[in-house]
Amino acid sequence: MRPPLPLLGLLDQQFYVRQARPAAEKAHPHGGSRPRQGRVRESALWARSLRAVGSPPAAGRWVVVADRGADIYEHLRQCRQQGLGFVVRAAQDRGLVAPSEAPPPTLFAVARAQPSAGQLELALRARPGQAARQVRLQVSYSAVLALRAPQRPGASTGKGEPVAASVVRVWEPGGKLEWLLLCDDVISSFPQAQERARQYASRWLIEDFHKALKTGLGAERLQLHTAPRLFAAVALLSVVALALVDLREHSRQQPDAPAESSGLSASYLRVLRSQRTRPIRTVREVFYALAGLGGHLGRTGDGPPGWQTLWLGLVSLRYLAEGVRLAALLPPEEH
């Protein structure tokens, strides 16, 4: 149910090796607060990635869509400073700046107090122990709020600049699903709130990329012993993972588009067509032909091919194409 998403590429990729907590920090009598001030926070990776991405052009708008791991004060503030929009799922029940009220209100209480403005139907993917299903969700929104700055080493709560954000709440009555989405712009109508909810639903494409990288291409199974070699391998596999995700997006959003727009090179497409008995005219047919090379049987009751199957199909196609290339270079046999 999410909108079609043309895949443009990978803007930035951060490699980070998690370090053990220093012994001096563990031994500090006050929980290590003073030594911790000199250590770079892992959450700083979000802001570092934003700086690498940069700011949008004057006539454009870039929106950062992220899960609860990105609900970090510095990350939200960095988005504001760079002119980036954001739709970030809230993880922290932050205090709000409201001088006239004591005690100050909290983000979750204000968001959950808003009445439903409309309904949204969404197709949820399958999860462990839960089948894919269609749900009808309620959507509400609140006016722009000022998120109070949290406590940081050397600064008490509220000392930093507040971050302005609207909140869109998406929830399933009687169910466990609830999204509290922090948005950079003013939300004043249900269509606007619904658009932000669909933008957040599009974040699943990022999850698909990581599944293609880890499950399909086996990035976590690489037997490399040094960080630089692992980084280089993951960078190369990321290009392939993007190609696989892009092909699947084309097969879902533009299934009847010509096969030439699938992303495969002309030589790969010729080889794929030559080893299939059925014609390959559309992107969808390219997708399932590649899956067939990977072992997908394509029976009526079979589900869509997984990432590992697609990867095996792409590897098989590469071997076939390389064989064709080498055969063309062989000199003719003498009789």
Secondary structure as a PSIPRED ss2 file (coil, helix, strand):
# PSIPRED VFORMAT (PSIPRED V4.0)

   1 M C   1.000  0.000  0.000
   2 R C   1.000  0.000  0.000
   3 P C   1.000  0.000  0.000
   4 P C   1.000  0.000  0.000
   5 L C   1.000  0.000  0.000
   6 P C   1.000  0.000  0.000
   7 L C   1.000  0.000  0.000
   8 L C   1.000  0.000  0.000
   9 G C   1.000  0.000  0.000
  10 L C   1.000  0.000  0.000
  11 L C   1.000  0.000  0.000
  12 D C   1.000  0.000  0.000
  13 Q C   1.000  0.000  0.000
  14 Q C   1.000  0.000  0.000
  15 F C   1.000  0.000  0.000
  16 Y C   1.000  0.000  0.000
  17 V C   1.000  0.000  0.000
  18 R C   1.000  0.000  0.000
  19 Q C   1.000  0.000  0.000
  20 A C   1.000  0.000  0.000
  21 R C   1.000  0.000  0.000
  22 P C   1.000  0.000  0.000
  23 A H   0.000  1.000  0.000
  24 A H   0.000  1.000  0.000
  25 E H   0.000  1.000  0.000
  26 K H   0.000  1.000  0.000
  27 A C   1.000  0.000  0.000
  28 H C   1.000  0.000  0.000
  29 P C   1.000  0.000  0.000
  30 H C   1.000  0.000  0.000
  31 G C   1.000  0.000  0.000
  32 G C   1.000  0.000  0.000
  33 S H   0.000  1.000  0.000
  34 R H   0.000  1.000  0.000
  35 P H   0.000  1.000  0.000
  36 R H   0.000  1.000  0.000
  37 Q H   0.000  1.000  0.000
  38 G C   1.000  0.000  0.000
  39 R C   1.000  0.000  0.000
  40 V C   1.000  0.000  0.000
  41 R C   1.000  0.000  0.000
  42 E C   1.000  0.000  0.000
  43 S C   1.000  0.000  0.000
  44 A H   0.000  1.000  0.000
  45 L H   0.000  1.000  0.000
  46 W H   0.000  1.000  0.000
  47 A H   0.000  1.000  0.000
  48 R H   0.000  1.000  0.000
  49 S H   0.000  1.000  0.000
  50 L H   0.000  1.000  0.000
  51 R H   0.000  1.000  0.000
  52 A H   0.000  1.000  0.000
  53 V H   0.000  1.000  0.000
  54 G C   1.000  0.000  0.000
  55 S C   1.000  0.000  0.000
  56 P C   1.000  0.000  0.000
  57 P C   1.000  0.000  0.000
  58 A C   1.000  0.000  0.000
  59 A C   1.000  0.000  0.000
  60 G C   1.000  0.000  0.000
  61 R C   1.000  0.000  0.000
  62 W C   1.000  0.000  0.000
  63 V E   0.000  0.000  1.000
  64 V E   0.000  0.000  1.000
  65 V E   0.000  0.000  1.000
  66 A E   0.000  0.000  1.000
  67 D C   1.000  0.000  0.000
  68 R H   0.000  1.000  0.000
  69 G H   0.000  1.000  0.000
  70 A H   0.000  1.000  0.000
  71 D C   1.000  0.000  0.000
  72 I C   1.000  0.000  0.000
  73 Y H   0.000  1.000  0.000
  74 E H   0.000  1.000  0.000
  75 H H   0.000  1.000  0.000
  76 L H   0.000  1.000  0.000
  77 R H   0.000  1.000  0.000
  78 Q H   0.000  1.000  0.000
  79 C H   0.000  1.000  0.000
  80 R H   0.000  1.000  0.000
  81 Q H   0.000  1.000  0.000
  82 Q H   0.000  1.000  0.000
  83 G C   1.000  0.000  0.000
  84 L C   1.000  0.000  0.000
  85 G E   0.000  0.000  1.000
  86 F E   0.000  0.000  1.000
  87 V E   0.000  0.000  1.000
  88 V E   0.000  0.000  1.000
  89 R E   0.000  0.000  1.000
  90 A C   1.000  0.000  0.000
  91 A C   1.000  0.000  0.000
  92 Q C   1.000  0.000  0.000
  93 D C   1.000  0.000  0.000
  94 R C   1.000  0.000  0.000
  95 G E   0.000  0.000  1.000
  96 L E   0.000  0.000  1.000
  97 V C   1.000  0.000  0.000
  98 A C   1.000  0.000  0.000
  99 P C   1.000  0.000  0.000
 100 S C   1.000  0.000  0.000
 101 E C   1.000  0.000  0.000
 102 A C   1.000  0.000  0.000
 103 P C   1.000  0.000  0.000
 104 P C   1.000  0.000  0.000
 105 P C   1.000  0.000  0.000
 106 T E   0.000  0.000  1.000
 107 L H   0.000  1.000  0.000
 108 F H   0.000  1.000  0.000
 109 A H   0.000  1.000  0.000
 110 V H   0.000  1.000  0.000
 111 A H   0.000  1.000  0.000
 112 R H   0.000  1.000  0.000
 113 A C   1.000  0.000  0.000
 114 Q C   1.000  0.000  0.000
 115 P C   1.000  0.000  0.000
 116 S C   1.000  0.000  0.000
 117 A C   1.000  0.000  0.000
 118 G E   0.000  0.000  1.000
 119 Q E   0.000  0.000  1.000
 120 L E   0.000  0.000  1.000
 121 E E   0.000  0.000  1.000
 122 L E   0.000  0.000  1.000
 123 A E   0.000  0.000  1.000
 124 L E   0.000  0.000  1.000
 125 R C   1.000  0.000  0.000
 126 A C   1.000  0.000  0.000
 127 R E   0.000  0.000  1.000
 128 P C   1.000  0.000  0.000
 129 G C   1.000  0.000  0.000
 130 Q E   0.000  0.000  1.000
 131 A C   1.000  0.000  0.000
 132 A C   1.000  0.000  0.000
 133 R E   0.000  0.000  1.000
 134 Q E   0.000  0.000  1.000
 135 V E   0.000  0.000  1.000
 136 R E   0.000  0.000  1.000
 137 L E   0.000  0.000  1.000
 138 Q E   0.000  0.000  1.000
 139 V E   0.000  0.000  1.000
 140 S E   0.000  0.000  1.000
 141 Y E   0.000  0.000  1.000
 142 S C   1.000  0.000  0.000
 143 A C   1.000  0.000  0.000
 144 V C   1.000  0.000  0.000
 145 L E   0.000  0.000  1.000
 146 A E   0.000  0.000  1.000
 147 L E   0.000  0.000  1.000
 148 R C   1.000  0.000  0.000
 149 A C   1.000  0.000  0.000
 150 P C   1.000  0.000  0.000
 151 Q C   1.000  0.000  0.000
 152 R E   0.000  0.000  1.000
 153 P C   1.000  0.000  0.000
 154 G C   1.000  0.000  0.000
 155 A E   0.000  0.000  1.000
 156 S C   1.000  0.000  0.000
 157 T C   1.000  0.000  0.000
 158 G C   1.000  0.000  0.000
 159 K C   1.000  0.000  0.000
 160 G C   1.000  0.000  0.000
 161 E C   1.000  0.000  0.000
 162 P C   1.000  0.000  0.000
 163 V E   0.000  0.000  1.000
 164 A E   0.000  0.000  1.000
 165 A E   0.000  0.000  1.000
 166 S E   0.000  0.000  1.000
 167 V E   0.000  0.000  1.000
 168 V E   0.000  0.000  1.000
 169 R E   0.000  0.000  1.000
 170 V E   0.000  0.000  1.000
 171 W E   0.000  0.000  1.000
 172 E C   1.000  0.000  0.000
 173 P C   1.000  0.000  0.000
 174 G C   1.000  0.000  0.000
 175 G C   1.000  0.000  0.000
 176 K C   1.000  0.000  0.000
 177 L C   1.000  0.000  0.000
 178 E E   0.000  0.000  1.000
 179 W E   0.000  0.000  1.000
 180 L E   0.000  0.000  1.000
 181 L E   0.000  0.000  1.000
 182 L E   0.000  0.000  1.000
 183 C E   0.000  0.000  1.000
 184 D C   1.000  0.000  0.000
 185 D C   1.000  0.000  0.000
 186 V C   1.000  0.000  0.000
 187 I C   1.000  0.000  0.000
 188 S C   1.000  0.000  0.000
 189 S C   1.000  0.000  0.000
 190 F H   0.000  1.000  0.000
 191 P H   0.000  1.000  0.000
 192 Q H   0.000  1.000  0.000
 193 A H   0.000  1.000  0.000
 194 Q H   0.000  1.000  0.000
 195 E H   0.000  1.000  0.000
 196 R H   0.000  1.000  0.000
 197 A H   0.000  1.000  0.000
 198 R H   0.000  1.000  0.000
 199 Q H   0.000  1.000  0.000
 200 Y H   0.000  1.000  0.000
 201 A H   0.000  1.000  0.000
 202 S C   1.000  0.000  0.000
 203 R C   1.000  0.000  0.000
 204 W H   0.000  1.000  0.000
 205 L H   0.000  1.000  0.000
 206 I H   0.000  1.000  0.000
 207 E H   0.000  1.000  0.000
 208 D H   0.000  1.000  0.000
 209 F H   0.000  1.000  0.000
 210 H H   0.000  1.000  0.000
 211 K H   0.000  1.000  0.000
 212 A H   0.000  1.000  0.000
 213 L H   0.000  1.000  0.000
 214 K H   0.000  1.000  0.000
 215 T H   0.000  1.000  0.000
 216 G H   0.000  1.000  0.000
 217 L C   1.000  0.000  0.000
 218 G C   1.000  0.000  0.000
 219 A H   0.000  1.000  0.000
 220 E H   0.000  1.000  0.000
 221 R H   0.000  1.000  0.000
 222 L C   1.000  0.000  0.000
 223 Q C   1.000  0.000  0.000
 224 L C   1.000  0.000  0.000
 225 H C   1.000  0.000  0.000
 226 T C   1.000  0.000  0.000
 227 A H   0.000  1.000  0.000
 228 P H   0.000  1.000  0.000
 229 R H   0.000  1.000  0.000
 230 L H   0.000  1.000  0.000
 231 F H   0.000  1.000  0.000
 232 A H   0.000  1.000  0.000
 233 A H   0.000  1.000  0.000
 234 V H   0.000  1.000  0.000
 235 A H   0.000  1.000  0.000
 236 L H   0.000  1.000  0.000
 237 L H   0.000  1.000  0.000
 238 S H   0.000  1.000  0.000
 239 V H   0.000  1.000  0.000
 240 V H   0.000  1.000  0.000
 241 A H   0.000  1.000  0.000
 242 L H   0.000  1.000  0.000
 243 A H   0.000  1.000  0.000
 244 L H   0.000  1.000  0.000
 245 V H   0.000  1.000  0.000
 246 D H   0.000  1.000  0.000
 247 L H   0.000  1.000  0.000
 248 R H   0.000  1.000  0.000
 249 E H   0.000  1.000  0.000
 250 H H   0.000  1.000  0.000
 251 S H   0.000  1.000  0.000
 252 R H   0.000  1.000  0.000
 253 Q H   0.000  1.000  0.000
 254 Q C   1.000  0.000  0.000
 255 P C   1.000  0.000  0.000
 256 D C   1.000  0.000  0.000
 257 A C   1.000  0.000  0.000
 258 P E   0.000  0.000  1.000
 259 A H   0.000  1.000  0.000
 260 E H   0.000  1.000  0.000
 261 S H   0.000  1.000  0.000
 262 S C   1.000  0.000  0.000
 263 G C   1.000  0.000  0.000
 264 L C   1.000  0.000  0.000
 265 S C   1.000  0.000  0.000
 266 A H   0.000  1.000  0.000
 267 S H   0.000  1.000  0.000
 268 Y H   0.000  1.000  0.000
 269 L H   0.000  1.000  0.000
 270 R H   0.000  1.000  0.000
 271 V H   0.000  1.000  0.000
 272 L H   0.000  1.000  0.000
 273 R H   0.000  1.000  0.000
 274 S H   0.000  1.000  0.000
 275 Q C   1.000  0.000  0.000
 276 R C   1.000  0.000  0.000
 277 T C   1.000  0.000  0.000
 278 R C   1.000  0.000  0.000
 279 P C   1.000  0.000  0.000
 280 I C   1.000  0.000  0.000
 281 R C   1.000  0.000  0.000
 282 T E   0.000  0.000  1.000
 283 V H   0.000  1.000  0.000
 284 R H   0.000  1.000  0.000
 285 E H   0.000  1.000  0.000
 286 V H   0.000  1.000  0.000
 287 F H   0.000  1.000  0.000
 288 Y H   0.000  1.000  0.000
 289 A H   0.000  1.000  0.000
 290 L H   0.000  1.000  0.000
 291 A H   0.000  1.000  0.000
 292 G H   0.000  1.000  0.000
 293 L H   0.000  1.000  0.000
 294 G C   1.000  0.000  0.000
 295 G C   1.000  0.000  0.000
 296 H C   1.000  0.000  0.000
 297 L C   1.000  0.000  0.000
 298 G C   1.000  0.000  0.000
 299 R C   1.000  0.000  0.000
 300 T C   1.000  0.000  0.000
 301 G C   1.000  0.000  0.000
 302 D C   1.000  0.000  0.000
 303 G C   1.000  0.000  0.000
 304 P C   1.000  0.000  0.000
 305 P C   1.000  0.000  0.000
 306 G C   1.000  0.000  0.000
 307 W H   0.000  1.000  0.000
 308 Q H   0.000  1.000  0.000
 309 T H   0.000  1.000  0.000
 310 L H   0.000  1.000  0.000
 311 W H   0.000  1.000  0.000
 312 L H   0.000  1.000  0.000
 313 G H   0.000  1.000  0.000
 314 L H   0.000  1.000  0.000
 315 V H   0.000  1.000  0.000
 316 S H   0.000  1.000  0.000
 317 L H   0.000  1.000  0.000
 318 R H   0.000  1.000  0.000
 319 Y H   0.000  1.000  0.000
 320 L H   0.000  1.000  0.000
 321 A H   0.000  1.000  0.000
 322 E H   0.000  1.000  0.000
 323 G H   0.000  1.000  0.000
 324 V H   0.000  1.000  0.000
 325 R H   0.000  1.000  0.000
 326 L H   0.000  1.000  0.000
 327 A H   0.000  1.000  0.000
 328 A H   0.000  1.000  0.000
 329 L H   0.000  1.000  0.000
 330 L C   1.000  0.000  0.000
 331 P C   1.000  0.000  0.000
 332 P C   1.000  0.000  0.000
 333 E C   1.000  0.000  0.000
 334 E C   1.000  0.000  0.000
 335 H C   1.000  0.000  0.000
